[in-house]
């Protein structure tokens, strides 16, 4: 299954109400969305017909997330939480817009992809689905930081190891899509600050010059699940209703984690 086919099916099974995309390019992945969307790219050149209510943002993802209320376009926006009992709206109390489905395919360098995930997680919750592209390079050359091949993943594959090491509370699933795999992340926690607190430490260890020492497990796609196995998992039927009901993390997350473990796709 190719990456865009997998992403199309994720839109269906996740029943997402909104969509964020980082890295638009010509719009081939953005055209799959049918819900209110935000797409961020400093140099997009969309040539595909789009069929969603979309806010195209010509900016770097760092600059986009630095904006006040970057998700204002999405349904719900940011509105005062009214205290009906007292008949007033407290200043500074807001209802947070939560991302249902996010696709990160921006700059193919580890530090950019990590910051993109950190920023997306701030606007997500346990029921959100976050996808990172180009996580399974097919060669050391393809995984180089300095691009010298036609097809290029860069060193974003390191995200998998970093999340396993620093964020074991998440469930991460490597998916064997063509051509260069994807990582699907469940259980986002916007209140978790570990990656922010350890960012400099992570950069010191993982941001290294070429040639990259790409693990054999990555090159051989060890542990990557067939995309059909994830798409056909039974937990999807419960995820959207739980999300739409606004179930808190303490109620909804553990059943989802157990369901993922039962189908054998969690890391």
Residue, then its C-alpha position, 0 to 999 in steps of 0.5 A: x500500500x502506498x503512503x497516500x492510499x494509507x492516508x486516505x484510509x486513515x481519514x476514513x477509519x479515524x472519522x476525523x473532524x479536522x486535519x492538519x498537514x505540515x509539508x504541502x508540496x503539490x497538494x497530493x496528500x491534502x486533496x484527500x481531506x474532506x474536513x476543515x483543514x490547515x496546511x502549512x508549507x513555506x513554498x507550496x505549489x498546489x496543483x491538485x484540486x482540493x475538496x475541503x475547507x482549507x487554510x493554506x499557510x505560507x510559512x515555516x511550521x515553527x513560525x506557524x505554531x508561534x502564532x496566537x491561536x494558530x488553529x483558529x480556522x478549524x471548527x470550534x476555533x477558540x471561544x470563551x468558556x462561559x460560566x452560565x451559573x454566574x452569567x459571565x465569561x472569565x477573561x483568559x478562559x478558553x476552549x482548546x481546539x484539538x486536532x483529530x488527524x495530523x500529517x507531518x511531512x515537512x523538512x526532512x531533518x530530525x530536529x525539524x520533525x521533532x519540533x513539529x511533533x512537539x508542536x502538534x502534540x500541544x494541540x492534540x490529546x489521547x484520541x488524536x492520530x499523528x502520522x510522520x512520513x518517511x520513517x523507513x529509509x531504504x538506504x544510508x544515502x537516502x537517510x543522509x542529512x545532506x541530500x544527494x539522492x533523488x528520493x530523500x527521507x533525511x534522518x527523521x527516522x530517529x524520531x522512532x527511537x527518541x519517542x521510545x526512549x523519552x516517551x514510553x507513555x505513547x503508542x508508536x506504530x511503524x507502518x510498512x507503506x511504500x515507498x518509505x514508511x510512516x509512523x503513527x502515534x497514539x496517546x498524545x499528551x499536551x501536558x507532557x513536557x519531557x521532550x521540551x525539557x530534554x530537547x538540548x540533550x536529545x539534539x546533542x546525541x542525535x543531531x550528528x553529521x553524515x554519514x548517518x548510522x542507520x539501524x539495520x532494523x530501520x533499513x530492514x523494516x523490522x517490526x513495521x506492520x502491514x498497513x492493512x493490519x492497522x487499518x482493520x484493527x477493531x479499536x477504530x470503532x470505539x475511538x471516534x465515539x469516545x473522542x466525540x463524547x469528550x472522554x478524558x484521558x484517564x477514561x479513554x486512553x488505557x482501553x485504547x492502549x490495550x486494544x492496540x497491544x491485543x492486535x500486536x501493532x504497538x511498540 
